[in-house]
Amino acid sequence: MPTPRLLVLFGSQTGTAQDVSERLGREARRRRLGCLVQALDSYPVVNLINEPLVIFVCATTGQGDPPDNMKNFWRFIFRKNLPSTSLCQMDFAVLGLGDSSYAKFNFVAKKLHRRLLQLGGSALLPMCLGDDQHELGPDAAIDPWLHDLWKKVLDLHPVPLDLGIIPTGIPLPSKFTLQFLEEAPVTHSEEQHVARMDPQDPPSELHPFLAPMVSNQRVTGPLHFQDVRLIEFDITGSGLSFTAGDVVLIQPKNIAPHVQQFCQLLGLDPDQCFTLQPREPAGAREAAGVQLCPRPGGAVRVLQPAPQDSPGGFVRLPTHGWSHPPRLPVGPRPPDPATGLLHRLLPAGSPLEAADPRGCGAVPDTPQGAPPGPLLLLAGVPGPWTRKLLVLRLPPAGPGLLLGARVEGAGEEGLPDPGHSLLPGAGAEGVRAAPAPGTRAAGVGAAGPPGCLLLPRREEGGLSSPDAAAYLARLQRTLRFQTETWA
Ligand SMILES: Cc1cc2nc3c(=O)[nH]c(=O)nc-3n(C[C@H](O)[C@H](O)[C@H](O)COP(=O)(O)O)c2cc1C
């Protein structure tokens, strides 16, 4: 067993930090270092005090927020009562992933680096700040940093001379052991398995609900390059319920012709059973659910809709079509009928999405947690749903402000006026509505990532830059400014 153990802990919202961490794991194995790669919240944080060598790979999400899979760790590590010597045995390095067009560039990595130093950890090298904005992407910073990192690590923990580094091009030892079984183990078919379920049990990963597909419809225009689909499943009798913002986990399965082709290519017998065991505990997640043979039937396995998005596996529920509760619609927001394009800035399930006039027609009172009152809307491409929200949500005389990257024509279709102002973001030529007199407009920023979308500007609000930044921070603190965006 190689020594010492290098621990790579990641916080990742959309998978990039996880990919980088897995790359670190592979590179460590080439250097004969034992390595464990884990999400920060899956690691028992109290054990950190015994770790000699830890690389933290952390993305920043939201407006300078930690990704969901490191939120518990984040709360723990910033506890005030942690002694300043807690991590004095630890050598560490922090690799951040971020985007310099956001106001809080790589905020999580920077804050974590400072905190680890406060707790007595020794930094092996300055932190790495990966930047999406670099023309070569985050790798421009990561590649040279990794080069320095391995040098430092190997100076501290040299590879035994007789072993040497495994050169690139030579495959690494497999992470799994594969064993063919003489006889097929006794298992229940999927249908029998589901039939044995207590009908009171909510669907789960072990007891999924088999939902027949009732429609599969292309929602992008016929000439559009993306084939985006709205798929409906019949969930009658499942006991499932869902609401705006929920996501659903669907277990897809291989289709028979693909399985046959795969078996032919690899010379496998599709009826032969085998076990696949991870060699190291970290591989356990990847081993789960390996299954070669297709199963009969046209149903998908639908699990309980989950309240949180998580990398991989989950699909957001669109909000349109909710007038038919036993049907579970899975897909994107409806595309703009004129262009066939999907609106990308605001995700399905956002409060604005619920305002889709073709949907159930109900509009949430306010964005999540916000007190009632004036509302500021940001929309990359305002569409009918945004307009509907404006019409239904805004008080007749209250100030409201819609900012968008492209808002030409957004003043049409009966927006309540006066008192509701439409202001352009960058690229919004030809905007028709001007701010109504007396509207307290925060100002307009450049269109782009949400952080820079709404930095109140001197030109619009008469504020100095620090005052404008403080104004925005105050809006966020009091939940008066919330964003839900897709990159
Ligand atoms: C919704 C959203 C919010 C983001 N917020 C920030 C931010 O505040 N600061 C920053 O430096 N990068 C921000 N980013 C950029 C991400 O940190 C960057 O794309 C990173 O590579 C994502 O890593 P992940 O896939 O592991 O989550 C944001 C990205 C998205 C999609």
The ligand as a MOL file (V3000), in Angstrom:
LIG
                    3D

  0  0  0     0  0            999 V3000
M  V30 BEGIN CTAB
M  V30 COUNTS 31 33 0 0 0
M  V30 BEGIN ATOM
M  V30 1 C -24.6070 30.4100 -10.8200 0
M  V30 2 C -23.1130 30.5960 -10.7580 0
M  V30 3 C -22.5750 31.4550 -9.8120 0
M  V30 4 C -21.1980 31.6630 -9.7440 0
M  V30 5 N -20.6880 32.5430 -8.8270 0
M  V30 6 C -19.3680 32.7700 -8.7930 0
M  V30 7 C -18.8120 33.7100 -7.8640 0
M  V30 8 O -19.5030 34.3440 -7.0770 0
M  V30 9 N -17.4650 33.8690 -7.8710 0
M  V30 10 C -16.6410 33.1990 -8.7210 0
M  V30 11 O -15.4280 33.4170 -8.6630 0
M  V30 12 N -17.1420 32.3020 -9.6160 0
M  V30 13 C -18.4760 32.0780 -9.6770 0
M  V30 14 N -18.9810 31.1740 -10.5750 0
M  V30 15 C -18.0860 30.4520 -11.4840 0
M  V30 16 C -17.7770 29.0440 -10.9560 0
M  V30 17 O -17.1010 29.0920 -9.7180 0
M  V30 18 C -16.8900 28.3170 -11.9510 0
M  V30 19 O -17.6050 28.1510 -13.1600 0
M  V30 20 C -16.4290 26.9720 -11.4470 0
M  V30 21 O -15.5400 26.3890 -12.3700 0
M  V30 22 C -17.5970 26.0260 -11.2090 0
M  V30 23 O -17.1060 24.8790 -10.5530 0
M  V30 24 P -18.0690 23.6320 -10.2300 0
M  V30 25 O -18.5050 23.1070 -11.5780 0
M  V30 26 O -17.2070 22.6560 -9.5110 0
M  V30 27 O -19.2080 24.1090 -9.4110 0
M  V30 28 C -20.3430 30.9770 -10.6430 0
M  V30 29 C -20.8920 30.0920 -11.5790 0
M  V30 30 C -22.2620 29.9050 -11.6420 0
M  V30 31 C -22.8410 28.9730 -12.6720 0
M  V30 END ATOM
M  V30 BEGIN BOND
M  V30 1 1 1 2
M  V30 2 1 2 3
M  V30 3 2 2 30
M  V30 4 2 3 4
M  V30 5 1 4 5
M  V30 6 1 4 28
M  V30 7 2 5 6
M  V30 8 1 6 7
M  V30 9 1 6 13
M  V30 10 2 7 8
M  V30 11 1 7 9
M  V30 12 1 9 10
M  V30 13 2 10 11
M  V30 14 1 10 12
M  V30 15 2 12 13
M  V30 16 1 13 14
M  V30 17 1 14 15
M  V30 18 1 14 28
M  V30 19 1 15 16
M  V30 20 1 16 17
M  V30 21 1 16 18
M  V30 22 1 18 19
M  V30 23 1 18 20
M  V30 24 1 20 21
M  V30 25 1 20 22
M  V30 26 1 22 23
M  V30 27 1 23 24
M  V30 28 2 24 25
M  V30 29 1 24 26
M  V30 30 1 24 27
M  V30 31 2 28 29
M  V30 32 1 29 30
M  V30 33 1 30 31
M  V30 END BOND
M  V30 END CTAB
M  END
